[in-house]
Amino acid sequence: MSIYDFKAKDYKGNEVSLSEYKGKVLLIVNTATKCGFTPQYTELEELYSKYKDKGFVILDFPCNQFFRQAPGSDEEIHSSCVLRFNIAFPQFAKIDVNGKNQHPLYAFLKESCPVRKGKNIKWNFTKFLVDKEGNVIDRFEPTQKPSEFESKIVALL
């Protein structure tokens, strides 16, 4: 199984194959618009703008599992992120990242990552770094700001 075997719905409800991102360095993030870490959207967008032309993509998966901090419809969440943080990276529909209803992508990310292998997601803004071949390379906890691991992204580009 590869990361490219998964599909997910975007915020408009369209099914997207992650194979569309073959050959790109990915940062996959579970987010929430009403979380204390929500200001990380600013840094995420800065990183995306800086490196998107070099093959870097952020995949944003809103998640309402942690104290319901991603309220509203998928379209409302997207509109809020565009208005507040001017995001331009792909945003998907809300998913669960833990438990019996977790999205299969997140089950794969957690099991495939050499860092904290198999461990549940603790909170919003947990980030997974994936190389151009689709290998899960690293996992960054919510407290780790994107600027703290920018050099790891650059090294994969």
C-alpha positions in Angstrom: 0.0 0.0 0.0 1.2 3.5 -0.8 0.0 7.0 0.1 -0.9 7.3 -3.6 -3.5 4.5 -3.2 -5.8 6.7 -1.1 -8.6 9.0 -2.0 -10.3 11.8 -0.1 -13.1 14.2 -0.7 -12.1 17.9 -1.1 -14.1 20.6 0.7 -16.5 20.7 -2.3 -17.2 17.0 -2.0 -15.2 15.9 -5.0 -13.2 12.7 -4.7 -9.4 13.4 -5.1 -6.9 10.7 -5.6 -3.6 11.3 -3.8 -1.9 10.0 -6.8 -2.3 13.5 -8.2 0.5 14.5 -5.9 3.1 11.9 -7.1 6.5 13.4 -7.3 5.7 16.2 -4.7 6.9 16.7 -1.2 3.7 16.7 1.0 2.9 18.1 4.4 -0.4 16.5 5.6 -2.0 18.4 8.4 -5.2 17.9 10.5 -6.5 21.4 11.3 -9.3 23.2 13.1 -10.4 26.8 12.7 -11.2 27.4 16.5 -8.0 25.9 18.0 -5.2 27.7 19.8 -2.9 26.4 17.0 -5.0 27.9 14.2 -2.5 30.8 13.7 -0.2 28.2 12.3 -2.2 28.6 9.1 -0.2 31.8 8.5 3.1 29.9 8.6 1.7 27.0 6.6 0.6 29.4 3.8 4.0 31.2 3.9 5.8 27.8 3.4 3.4 26.8 0.6 3.9 30.1 -1.2 7.6 29.9 -0.8 8.1 26.3 -2.1 5.0 25.4 -4.2 6.9 26.1 -7.4 9.6 23.6 -6.3 7.2 20.7 -5.8 5.8 21.3 -2.3 2.2 20.8 -1.4 0.3 21.1 1.9 -2.8 18.9 2.2 -5.2 20.3 4.8 -7.6 17.9 6.5 -10.0 19.7 9.0 -10.9 17.6 12.0 -13.6 18.2 14.5 -12.6 15.3 16.9 -10.8 17.5 19.4 -13.3 19.5 21.4 -15.3 20.3 18.2 -12.8 23.0 17.2 -13.7 22.7 13.5 -17.4 23.6 13.5 -19.4 24.4 10.4 -19.6 22.9 6.9 -16.6 22.1 4.8 -17.4 25.1 2.6 -17.7 27.4 5.7 -14.3 26.2 7.0 -12.7 26.8 3.6 -14.2 30.3 3.3 -13.0 31.1 6.8 -9.4 29.9 6.1 -9.3 31.8 2.8 -10.6 35.0 4.4 -8.6 34.8 7.6 -5.3 33.3 6.4 -5.5 33.6 2.6 -4.7 29.9 2.1 -4.2 28.6 -1.4 -3.2 25.0 -0.7 -5.6 22.1 -1.1 -8.2 21.7 1.6 -10.3 18.6 2.1 -13.5 17.7 3.8 -13.6 17.1 7.5 -12.3 13.7 8.7 -11.6 11.8 11.8 -8.0 11.1 12.5 -8.4 8.6 15.4 -10.9 5.9 16.4 -13.2 3.6 14.5 -14.2 6.2 12.0 -10.7 7.5 11.2 -9.9 8.1 7.6 -7.9 5.3 6.1 -5.2 7.8 5.1 -4.6 8.6 8.7 -4.4 5.0 9.7 -1.7 4.6 7.1 0.2 7.8 8.1 0.3 6.7 11.7 1.5 3.2 10.9 3.9 4.2 8.2 5.7 7.0 10.0 9.0 6.0 11.7 8.4 8.7 14.3 5.8 7.7 17.0 4.7 4.8 14.8 1.1 3.7 15.5 0.5 6.5 18.0 -2.8 8.3 17.9 -3.0 12.0 16.9 -2.9 14.0 20.1 -4.5 17.3 18.8 -5.1 19.5 15.8 -2.2 20.6 13.7 -0.3 17.3 13.8 1.8 17.3 10.6 3.2 14.4 8.5 6.0 15.0 6.1 6.0 12.8 2.9 8.8 12.6 0.4 8.5 12.7 -3.4 8.3 8.9 -3.5 5.4 8.8 -1.1 7.3 7.7 1.9 6.2 9.0 5.3 9.4 10.6 6.7 8.5 12.5 9.8 5.7 13.6 12.2 5.5 16.9 13.9 3.4 17.6 16.9 1.0 20.5 17.1 3.4 22.5 19.2 6.0 22.4 16.5 5.6 25.4 14.2 6.2 24.9 10.5 9.3 27.2 10.6 10.9 24.7 13.0 11.1 22.0 10.4 11.3 24.0 7.2 14.9 22.8 6.6 13.6 19.2 6.5 11.2 20.2 3.8 13.9 22.0 1.8 16.2 18.9 2.1 13.5 16.8 0.4 12.9 19.2 -2.4 
